[in-house]
Amino acid sequence: MELQKVVRRWLVDISQWNPFPHDFSFAMSFLPQQDHSSITRFVKMEDRKRALVSRLLQYALVHEVLGIPFDEIIIKRTAEGKPYLVSVARGHPRNATESYKKTLRQTQFGEEEYH
């Protein structure tokens, strides 16, 4: 088996998207509350739109690639603001192991890379 290297690139053209405030708030409601301030801190609407779409794409990517339900995705930030995925297993530590093994089964590794 060989490590499957995949690059995902999504292009979202927001240049013609001019949402009403309630539409923007509705789109933002799909994100956890802790992400809202990182979007609304921008003064210009163009910057807010970019921030919103960026956050939504992060969740969409995790869902599509790892199959984690949206409501179970936890994305935290490093001190520098870089996103990272937090383990989604809850409860007994056995659940974390099972979740990890499930993710490994979905990924193709070479024998050396696996160990």
PyMOL commands that set and color helices and strands:
alter all, ss='L'
color gray80, all
select helices_A, chain A and resi 21-28+33-40+45-66+70-72+93-106+111-114
alter helices_A, ss='H'
color red, helices_A
select strands_A, chain A and resi 74-77+83-86
alter strands_A, ss='S'
color yellow, strands_A
deselect
rebuild
show_as cartoon
